[in-house]
Amino acid sequence: MMSSRILATSALVLLAFLTISEGMTLRSLGVELHCRCIQTESKPIGRHIEKVELIPANSHCEDTEIIATLKKSGEEVCLDPEAPWVKRVIKRILESRRR
């Protein structure tokens, strides 16, 4: 009986510690705790894109975010997921992953 209380108390202390340190740990690993995209670009910039990152909706951001890194400047630009040209780019990426 006593050992189950000690085990339960230890588990609660561990969970509390992990909860408190989660923000620091995740942030240090490069995990965002909020949406990264405040504004999105809907103008076609496809030929200037070096890479595209798809971030699915999650507990920290309810929107799917599409972040493109530009070739020349390395700048990250948030793309409008509703723009027709962005939909085509995403479709090509998903199709190439299936192969």
Helices and strands as residue ranges (DSSP letters): H 2-28, G 46-48, E 49-55, E 65-70, E 76-79, H 84-98
